[in-house]
Amino acid sequence: MAAPLAGVRPSEGLPRSGRIQKRADFLLTYENGAKTHGRFVVVFVRGNDREQSRLGVTVTKKLGNA
């Protein structure tokens, strides 16, 4: 891996390959995954057969135009 250029910050974003984007994938996770919750967040997790984990974020409509 090449050294970063001076003064250039690496991207802090999540690459597309690490994102859950399709509704069908979210629905599978809601239906077949494990669920845990805290005061301000609900987390669903489900295993996959990929080399890396993926992340998807949803926000309730109760929060308006989030």
HELIX and SHEET records of a PDB file:
HELIX    1   1 ARG A   16  GLY A   18  5                                   3    
HELIX    2   2 ARG A   23  ASN A   32  1                                  10    
HELIX    3   3 LYS A   61  LEU A   63  5                                   3    
SHEET    1   A 2 ALA A  34  HIS A  37  0                                        
SHEET    2   A 2 VAL A  42  VAL A  45 -1                                        
END                                                                             
